[in-house]
Amino acid sequence: MRSVAITSVKPRERSKARPAASAAGSKVYRPYSNWFYLPTAIIYGVLFLVPTFASLYFSLTRWSLFESKFIGLDNFKLFFQEPALVKGFTNTLIYAVITSGSKVVLGLLLAVLLTSQIVARGYLRSVVFFPVLVSTIGVGLTFTVLMNPEKGLINESLGLLGISGPGWLTDPKWALLSVAAVDVWKGVGLATLIYIAGIVSIPREYIEAARVDGATSWQQFWRIVLPLSRPATVTVIILSLIGGLRSFDLIWAMTRGGPGFTSDVIASVIYKQYQAGFYGLSTAGNVVLFITVTAIILPLSWFLNRKEVDL
């Protein structure tokens, strides 16, 4: 009876049961029609492609809400001639490098700590990640009060130790670095979470084999954890750099680009130009920012992803 049941299945039914096998000789089997991609393509085109090409056009004009006049590359020439815009461009690069580098280092160290056998590990993970959930504007306003040079809690605490705290947000030498430190405090939780996921996914056999061979904790970290956390490192670097290059809300909430233009970044300068009514110039700044982010992120992403980990 068993053999009869097996041989009674018709060839056509077997081909329907395995559509991938029957299509192997002609074309690749696709479970969904290409029409399923159409809604996403429409949303992407309306929300990204159309605004991008519109910005490229308006960056070549002197425009208002009701009219525009084509002026070629004059906006871009003026952009690189304005000291405030050049200063903002430089500050953007400095800010992005400081914040992304700090998040990579601190995120990795915290992830190693929070994946080890320590007391209250779950609670500490929640504490580290909590700042990510708080509003950026709220964080900025809170630290503006804490960093007040005269009545701020930070300088008052330093005063009890006999240390005269600087004007964190009023001293040109400290303003940008102070905002960057707050940015790192707020964003390091996400970097830590990504690293924790990367470390937890490492097969435990590697660690156990290293322990059997007599490897120290430092050797285990350097030879196993760090190389196998490379995908997490790439993700943190790319996300942190993009966030740092596009940063605006925290800087605007804490310093508004001051004192003077010392903590201005491209996004804050662009916003000031919009406020002043220089719409074409500010649009050109947006294009410069877009090109800068693309020119940095795409080659860096290709470079970081081209090399695989060798064990």
ABEGO torsion letter per residue (X at the ends): XAAAAAAABBAAAAAAABAAAAAAAABBBBABBAAAAAAAAAAAAAAAAAAAAAAAAAAABBBBAABBBBAEAAAAAAAAABAAAAAAAAAAAAAAAAAAAAAAAAAAAAAAAAABBBBGAAAAAAAAAAAAABBAAAAAAAAAAAABAAABAAAAAAAAAGBBBBBAAABAAAAAAAAAAAAAAAAAAAAAAAAAAAAAABBAAAAAAAAAAGBBAAAAAAAAAAAAAAAAAAAAAAAAAAAAAABAAAAAAAAGGOBEAAABBAAAAAAAAAAAGBAAAAAAAAAAAAAAAAAAAAAAAAAAAABBBBX
